[in-house]
Amino acid sequence: MRKAWILLWIVSIINTQYIMAQEKITQTAGRAQLSEFAPEFAKVNDDILFGEVWNRPGLSPHDRSMITIATLVGKGIIDSSLTHHLQFAKRNGVSRLEISELLTHVAFYAGWPNAWGAFRMAKEVWADDVAADNGKAAFQREMIFPIGEPNTAYAKYFIGNSYLARVSTEQVPFSNVTFEPRCRNNWHVHRATKGGGQTLVCVAGRGWYQEEGKPAVRMLPGDVIHIPANVKHWHGAAADSWFAHLAFEIPGENTSNEWLEPVSDEEYDRLER
């Protein structure tokens, strides 16, 4: 129960920050195409529909895109306007998995032919995602948090490839850290003279956490690890799974991070047997 509440709290923070950080949606298509023929319609389209309704705080642009596509397909509108909204949905963060599930669900209510037509358009819009659909892309679709960019600044302290996405810098700063299979960080210590340490929350995949002198602990989505200051430890992915956790740095006095020796293949492979 405690794990569930922690995850719900984190997701609520992300949703709030996403809505607050979302750039204002602007639209110029109306004026670009109809400014001379129907200037008032163009104004209402650009300024009211997109300028105001799409920017209302009650729903995220992601959710508004999902609703709009479902409505258009339901009405049998599978022309260039649907293509535009599919492209817009992708920019608003709708994933290939989400659009596929939406159209599959809508097919039973809006008609099979309408869904087929929409699927043909969606395949074109998300074509790049399909071409690049490796393990990383599939893993990204499993979780709400972004994988982020290659963790180049700390690459020398990792075996394998890791990725870092700074989720929040306000109130409770934390990041999402993603590990490819077998990737793990070196043994390390979060130093502090008072307070300090770190909290990990697994959000996707399977991984390991180990403190020096103790058995390794398998981490699954929802698991929470509290790491005291000045304790030697490491964490990383299982051999056959991507792994991602949120990392919360606990405030303290005279805090620093001390990186130590790598976790050898011999040490790591003993855990996977």
DAQUISUL-V555165 format. One record per pair of residues at least 12 apart in sequence whose C-alpha atoms are under 8 Angstrom apart, sorted by the first residue. I is the first residue (numbers start at 1). J is the second residue. If there is no record, write none. Layout:
BEGIN
<<I & J> <I & J>>
END
This chain:
BEGIN
<<3 & 222> <3 & 223> <3 & 224> <4 & 222> <7 & 222> <14 & 167> <19 & 57> <19 & 60> <24 & 55> <25 & 50> <25 & 51> <25 & 54> <25 & 55> <26 & 46> <26 & 50> <26 & 51> <27 & 46> <27 & 47> <27 & 50> <27 & 51> <28 & 46> <29 & 42> <29 & 46> <30 & 42> <30 & 43> <30 & 45> <30 & 46> <31 & 43> <31 & 46> <61 & 92> <62 & 89> <62 & 92> <62 & 93> <62 & 94> <65 & 85> <65 & 86> <65 & 88> <65 & 89> <65 & 92> <65 & 94> <66 & 89> <66 & 94> <66 & 99> <66 & 102> <68 & 85> <69 & 82> <69 & 85> <69 & 86> <70 & 102> <70 & 103> <70 & 106> <73 & 106> <73 & 110> <73 & 114> <73 & 115> <73 & 118> <74 & 106> <74 & 109> <74 & 110> <74 & 111> <74 & 114> <75 & 110> <76 & 110> <76 & 114> <77 & 114> <78 & 114> <78 & 117> <78 & 118> <82 & 118> <83 & 121> <83 & 122> <83 & 125> <86 & 121> <86 & 122> <86 & 125> <87 & 125> <90 & 125> <90 & 126> <95 & 141> <96 & 126> <96 & 129> <97 & 141> <99 & 122> <100 & 119> <103 & 115> <103 & 118> <103 & 119> <135 & 242> <136 & 180> <136 & 242> <139 & 205> <139 & 242> <142 & 204> <143 & 203> <143 & 204> <145 & 167> <145 & 176> <146 & 165> <146 & 176> <147 & 163> <147 & 164> <147 & 165> <147 & 176> <147 & 177> <147 & 178> <148 & 163> <148 & 164> <148 & 165> <148 & 166> <148 & 176> <149 & 163> <149 & 164> <149 & 165> <150 & 162> <150 & 163> <150 & 164> <151 & 163> <151 & 164> <157 & 185> <157 & 186> <157 & 259> <157 & 262> <158 & 183> <158 & 184> <158 & 185> <158 & 186> <158 & 262> <159 & 182> <159 & 183> <159 & 184> <159 & 185> <159 & 186> <159 & 262> <160 & 179> <160 & 180> <160 & 182> <160 & 183> <160 & 184> <161 & 179> <161 & 180> <161 & 183> <162 & 177> <162 & 178> <162 & 179> <162 & 180> <162 & 183> <163 & 177> <163 & 178> <163 & 179> <164 & 176> <164 & 177> <164 & 178> <165 & 177> <172 & 248> <173 & 248> <173 & 249> <174 & 246> <174 & 247> <174 & 248> <174 & 249> <175 & 246> <175 & 247> <175 & 248> <176 & 244> <176 & 245> <176 & 246> <176 & 247> <177 & 244> <177 & 245> <177 & 246> <177 & 247> <178 & 242> <178 & 243> <178 & 244> <178 & 245> <179 & 236> <179 & 237> <179 & 242> <179 & 243> <179 & 244> <180 & 237> <180 & 241> <180 & 242> <180 & 243> <181 & 237> <181 & 238> <181 & 239> <181 & 240> <181 & 241> <181 & 242> <181 & 243> <182 & 236> <182 & 237> <182 & 238> <182 & 239> <182 & 240> <182 & 241> <183 & 236> <183 & 237> <183 & 238> <184 & 234> <184 & 235> <184 & 236> <184 & 237> <184 & 263> <185 & 234> <185 & 235> <185 & 236> <185 & 262> <185 & 263> <186 & 234> <186 & 259> <186 & 260> <186 & 261> <186 & 262> <186 & 263> <187 & 232> <187 & 233> <187 & 234> <187 & 259> <187 & 260> <187 & 261> <187 & 262> <187 & 263> <188 & 232> <188 & 233> <188 & 234> <188 & 257> <188 & 258> <188 & 259> <188 & 260> <188 & 261> <189 & 229> <189 & 230> <189 & 231> <189 & 232> <189 & 233> <189 & 257> <189 & 258> <189 & 259> <189 & 260> <190 & 228> <190 & 229> <190 & 230> <190 & 231> <190 & 232> <190 & 255> <190 & 256> <190 & 257> <190 & 258> <191 & 229> <191 & 230> <191 & 254> <191 & 255> <191 & 256> <191 & 257> <191 & 258> <192 & 229> <192 & 230> <192 & 252> <192 & 253> <192 & 254> <192 & 255> <192 & 256> <193 & 252> <193 & 253> <193 & 254> <193 & 255> <194 & 252> <194 & 253> <194 & 254> <195 & 229> <195 & 250> <195 & 251> <195 & 252> <195 & 253> <196 & 228> <196 & 229> <196 & 249> <196 & 250> <196 & 251> <196 & 252> <196 & 253> <196 & 255> <197 & 226> <197 & 227> <197 & 228> <197 & 229> <197 & 230> <197 & 249> <197 & 250> <197 & 251> <197 & 252> <198 & 226> <198 & 227> <198 & 228> <198 & 229> <198 & 247> <198 & 248> <198 & 249> <198 & 250> <199 & 224> <199 & 225> <199 & 226> <199 & 227> <199 & 246> <199 & 247> <199 & 248> <199 & 249> <199 & 250> <200 & 224> <200 & 225> <200 & 226> <200 & 227> <200 & 245> <200 & 246> <200 & 247> <200 & 248> <201 & 221> <201 & 222> <201 & 223> <201 & 224> <201 & 225> <201 & 245> <201 & 246> <201 & 247> <202 & 219> <202 & 220> <202 & 221> <202 & 222> <202 & 223> <202 & 224> <202 & 243> <202 & 244> <202 & 245> <202 & 246> <203 & 220> <203 & 221> <203 & 222> <203 & 244> <203 & 245> <203 & 246> <204 & 220> <204 & 221> <204 & 242> <204 & 243> <204 & 244> <204 & 245> <205 & 220> <205 & 221> <205 & 237> <205 & 241> <205 & 242> <205 & 243> <205 & 244> <206 & 218> <206 & 219> <206 & 220> <206 & 221> <206 & 237> <206 & 238> <206 & 241> <206 & 242> <206 & 243> <206 & 244> <207 & 219> <207 & 220> <207 & 235> <207 & 236> <207 & 237> <207 & 238> <207 & 241> <207 & 242> <207 & 243> <207 & 244> <208 & 235> <208 & 236> <208 & 237> <208 & 238> <209 & 233> <209 & 234> <209 & 235> <209 & 236> <210 & 233> <210 & 234> <210 & 235> <211 & 231> <211 & 232> <211 & 233> <211 & 234> <212 & 231> <212 & 232> <212 & 233> <216 & 271> <234 & 263> <238 & 272> <239 & 272>>
END
